[in-house]
Amino acid sequence: MDYRVYPNGTNPVIALRLDPGDEIVSLIMEVAEKENIQAATVSGLGATDDVTIGILDLASKQYTRTDMKEPFEITSFIGNLSRKDGEVYLHSHINLGGLDGIVRGGHLHRAVISVTAELFIRPFDGAIERKMNEEIGVNQMIF
């Protein structure tokens, strides 16, 4: 992993490159902690061959998880950073293009980079906190 903070007026942009073997979720959270990010958007693309995605089951309020170990292009990665109980919180979704041309996607739980990933973290002024909403079963943004 390597990253650089680029000046951009009052809100710098962080360019983050991940290398083979890097795990995307943990490293985004590591950078967010190191740079003291309270609220940001995250986007990017890359490649993985070891990924876990999930879809929220509305009845059980639990994520069904699917582990996949095959080559994928990360055709779209989008998310946001906030805080829950003072800790960095990443909420992200991913689309994965497979060798068969079929795109799969969902909530990203983890992905190990196989070739590279190129990500941009765009912090903004202010803070966003999260709190569990038991009625819908997710950690909801609180303003």
CORSUL-V47706 format. One record per residue. N is the residue number from 1. PHI is phi in whole degrees, 0 to 359 (* if undefined). NEAR is the number of other C-alpha atoms within 10 Angstrom. Layout:
BEGIN
((N | PHI | NEAR) (N | PHI | NEAR))
END
This chain:
BEGIN
((1 | * | 15) (2 | 211 | 9) (3 | 210 | 14) (4 | 218 | 12) (5 | 264 | 14) (6 | 256 | 11) (7 | 299 | 10) (8 | 204 | 10) (9 | 67 | 7) (10 | 275 | 9) (11 | 237 | 13) (12 | 295 | 15) (13 | 247 | 18) (14 | 255 | 21) (15 | 264 | 16) (16 | 234 | 19) (17 | 248 | 18) (18 | 253 | 23) (19 | 246 | 18) (20 | 308 | 15) (21 | 93 | 16) (22 | 287 | 19) (23 | 257 | 19) (24 | 296 | 23) (25 | 295 | 17) (26 | 296 | 14) (27 | 284 | 14) (28 | 299 | 22) (29 | 294 | 17) (30 | 297 | 13) (31 | 296 | 17) (32 | 300 | 23) (33 | 293 | 14) (34 | 299 | 9) (35 | 268 | 12) (36 | 55 | 11) (37 | 281 | 21) (38 | 258 | 21) (39 | 199 | 22) (40 | 194 | 22) (41 | 256 | 17) (42 | 225 | 19) (43 | 212 | 17) (44 | 171 | 19) (45 | 205 | 19) (46 | 161 | 21) (47 | 212 | 23) (48 | 217 | 26) (49 | 224 | 19) (50 | 206 | 18) (51 | 216 | 21) (52 | 234 | 17) (53 | 241 | 22) (54 | 213 | 19) (55 | 232 | 15) (56 | 286 | 15) (57 | 275 | 11) (58 | 296 | 10) (59 | 290 | 8) (60 | 271 | 10) (61 | 59 | 13) (62 | 234 | 13) (63 | 278 | 16) (64 | 277 | 12) (65 | 253 | 15) (66 | 234 | 12) (67 | 266 | 13) (68 | 227 | 14) (69 | 235 | 12) (70 | 202 | 12) (71 | 291 | 18) (72 | 224 | 25) (73 | 272 | 21) (74 | 277 | 24) (75 | 280 | 17) (76 | 198 | 15) (77 | 229 | 21) (78 | 217 | 18) (79 | 189 | 17) (80 | 216 | 18) (81 | 249 | 25) (82 | 211 | 23) (83 | 229 | 19) (84 | 229 | 18) (85 | 53 | 9) (86 | 83 | 10) (87 | 262 | 14) (88 | 301 | 20) (89 | 229 | 23) (90 | 252 | 23) (91 | 245 | 16) (92 | 217 | 19) (93 | 235 | 19) (94 | 217 | 22) (95 | 246 | 20) (96 | 234 | 23) (97 | 265 | 17) (98 | 265 | 16) (99 | 299 | 10) (100 | 277 | 7) (101 | 83 | 9) (102 | 271 | 9) (103 | 260 | 14) (104 | 244 | 14) (105 | 195 | 18) (106 | 163 | 17) (107 | 290 | 21) (108 | 273 | 23) (109 | 262 | 21) (110 | 192 | 17) (111 | 204 | 24) (112 | 263 | 22) (113 | 287 | 24) (114 | 259 | 21) (115 | 238 | 16) (116 | 196 | 20) (117 | 221 | 23) (118 | 239 | 16) (119 | 236 | 21) (120 | 231 | 21) (121 | 252 | 24) (122 | 243 | 20) (123 | 291 | 24) (124 | 222 | 15) (125 | 298 | 11) (126 | 104 | 10) (127 | 225 | 15) (128 | 236 | 18) (129 | 255 | 20) (130 | 236 | 18) (131 | 216 | 13) (132 | 295 | 13) (133 | 257 | 11) (134 | 298 | 10) (135 | 296 | 7) (136 | 255 | 12) (137 | 84 | 16) (138 | 226 | 15) (139 | 281 | 15) (140 | 266 | 15) (141 | 293 | 14) (142 | 239 | 13) (143 | 251 | 8))
END
